[in-house]
Amino acid sequence: MTPDAPEPGSVPESVPRPGPVTAWRLRPGVAVTLLRNGLHLRGRRGSVTLEGSTALPVLWRLLEEPLRTGESTELLRQAEAGSSVRKALDTLIAQLRAHDLIVEAPADPTPDWVAATAERPVEAASAIAAARVRVLAGAPGGPLAEAAGRALSQGGASVSYASGTAVPAGAVLLCAGEDERRWAVATGVCGDAGYVTAPGSQEQVRADAAALAARLASDAPSSPPSSAAVFASLLAGSAAHRLLCAVGGLPDPASEGDDQRLLPGLPAVLVAGVRPLRADYRTWLGPDRLDVDRRVALDPARTLAEALGRVSALGDERTGVLPAPLPGDLRQLPVPLAACDLPDGTVLAGAPRLDLARLDAFCRAAEVRLGGACRAVGATPSHAWGRALRRSAARTTAPAPGDTPLPSALWFGHPQARHWWTALTVRQGVRARLEVFRVRPDEDAYHAVVHNAGQDVGSGQDVGQDLGQVLGRAVEATPGDAAAFAALSAVAAVSAAGEELTVRYSCGSDGSAAALATVDARTAAWEDNGWTTGWLTDVARREPALHTALHRLTGPTGPRADETATQHHELAALLRAFGFTVLTAEEGER
C-alpha cells in the first residue's frame, strides 16, 4: 500500500463508517487499474493503492458497476451485516471516501463535471441552475461573447446578453448572483494572447482586465491570429468554468492542477497564447485588489525556496513587475552569478550559491526601482534589516587612512576566506590586498575590504583603472566571515568584468539571507565551515547578535522619509503583499 494510504482492513477514525443502506457513486472520471493482489484508483484530486489480497480485484469487479451508476444500495443490503463480505465492502468504501473518490449518490441526476469535484454535488448543481448570468460585451454578438454564452448554457446556467459600455475593449464580462454573493469573471483577447481573470467583484475584474490588457497589448501583433475562433472558445470556456465554480462553491480551476508555481493564498489569472497554443495559470494581484483587500498579503517566506517561488511570480514574463533574476549565459565558475536586466543597466549578483545570487539580484533590482526612499528590500524582516544595517555600517565605519588592519592570521585560517581569496588571486590572477578592521573594540563587527593592487596577471585584463579600487567589501560578525564575503564579492566583480554586460548595479555578497538558506538544513557531523551549508549555518546563528551590534554602531543617521515618498507606491504594496519586507529610508536608518 502507498505510504499516504491507510492500512488495508482499517477504517480511518476521521471517516464515518458508511450506513448499511447508503448509496454511493464513484466520482466521474475515476480510473482503476487491477493489480495481481490489489487495486490502484486515481481520480481528479486523489488516488489510492489497495493491496494485500487476490480477492480485491474480484471484489472490485462485483462493486464497480453499482458504484459507477450510483446503485450500490441493493448490493450492500444483500451482504449480511457482520459478515466477512460486508466488512470487506465497508472497508473498501471507507478507503474510497477517505481519498475523495466517491460521494453519496444523489436522488436526481447531476452533471458529471459537477459530480467530479463538488463536495455536495446536489447543492452545487442547484446553485448553478439557479444562477442568472449576464454576458456583458462591447459587441454582444462577437465570437468571445457567443462562446461564453454557449459554455455557460452547457454548464447548466441561464444566460442573457447585454452591451456593457464600461467593459474594456476586446473583453467580455460574465456576471452572476446578487448582493453579497455576486461574482464576476472577465476574459479578453489581445492579438495572439488572452486572459481570464480570477473570480471577484465587477470592479475588481474590470481593473484586472484593464491591467492585463495593458500588459499583453505590448506584445500583440497588428493582425488577428488565423485560429481566432478556436482561441476565443478556449478563453470563453475557461471563463465560464471559473464563474460557475465560484457560483456553485466548487474549487477554483486554478487550484486543481497542483501547479507548484502558483502561490497559495493569492489569486491566479489564466494567460493564453496562440503561437504555440497554450494556456496556464499565473499568480496575479491587480491594482484594485491591492488597494481594496489587504487580507491577501502573504506571511514572510519561511525558506529560501519559498522566497524564490515568489520571486518567480513577481518576475513572470507576462504578469510580473520586475525582470526575472536569471543566470542566463553567465559563467557559474568560480562563483555563481545571476543578472536582472533593468532599462538603465544590469543588476549583477554573486553569492556562494545560485539561489542566493538570484534573491540578491531581485532585491537589489526592487530597491533600484523603488528609488531613494527605499532603504532595503528583503524576503523577511530579518533579511531586509540585515541588508540595511550592513550598508549603513559599511558607509559609517569605513576604515580611515592610517587605520591598522587586523593580522591576516585572524582571517586566513577561515576555510571560506582562504578559498575565495585563493580563487581571486590564484585562479583569476588578480593582484589584490585584503584588509580586515574591527569597527569598534567593544563590538563583534568587522569590516573587510578588498583593494585592487594592479593588473590581472593571469590574462592581462585590467580589472581596475585605479590601483586603490575597491573590488569587494563586507561587514560581518567575525574576521573570517567578513574576509570571505569580501573576497567572494571581489571574485564576482572580476568575473563580471569578463562578461559582455552593462553592469550598473553590483550586489556585494553577505550573510543576511543565511537564515533563509539553512532552514531545515541537515548537516553532517563533518560539514564544518569549509562546506557552504555548514558555513551559512554558523553565519545564521550569529546574525541576531550582529544586528544588535550594528544598530548600536550606526544609530539614526542618514536621510529620513515617509513610506508615501516611495516613487513606486504600487510596487512597494505588491512586494509587501507577496510577503517581502520593504524598509523605507526612515525605517532602515533606525
Disulfide bonds with the S-S distance in Angstrom:
none
